Amino acid sequence: MTKLLFFAGSARKGSINKKLVDAAAELAAKKGAEVTKIDLKDYEMPIYDGDLEEANSLPENAIRLKKLFVEHDGFFIASPEYNSSIPPLLKNALDWISRPHEPDETPLSAYQGKVAAIGSTAPGALGGLRGLVPLRMMLSNIAVHVIPNQAAISFGFDAFDETGKLKDEQQAQMLEASMDQFVQTAQAL
């Protein structure tokens, strides 16, 4: 069975991107994937610093998170848009787990052979779309296969009903198409 990891690039308790993670994970599970949802808040790490890494190796939470990435075939990130870019929490986590910590380990081992799907929701009309551009670029540059479909859910504070489903049919179809492509690609690879 295809194992997929789902998380948001936000630690905020009421994050609308966490709602997007829930909706996406539910769809992937219905399509036959084994789904694991995590919260980056549970993987607190210092800001990446090469001197800190040299002195202490990787933080325990980075090792735990990297292990999850290695154990899964792919991952879905629901990323908020911070000033048209990637939130620092997400960037820091992705940077730490890119580093080798075992003697025979290669850099980027957490990303090798992985498939990713990305999405975002934001209060505005673009749904966090501008922040997905640098996220897609970064993941592609570290050899992650990022599927072409993505979900950018506009007016995020009003996008979900009380059960966590997307209210707008077009947005629901966008997320469904993204999860179809994500699960199918992960299964094929």
Buried (B, 14 or more C-beta within 10 A) or exposed (E): EBBBBBBBBBBEEEBBBBBBBBBBBBBBBEBEBEBBBBBBBEBEBEEBEEEBBEEEBBBEBBBBBBEBBBEBBBBBBBBBBBEEBBBEBBBBBBBBBBBBBEEEEEEBBBBEEBBBBBBBBBBEEBBBBBBBBBBBEBBEEBEBBBBEBBBBBBBBEEBBEEEEBBEBEEBBEBBBBBBBBBBBBBBEE
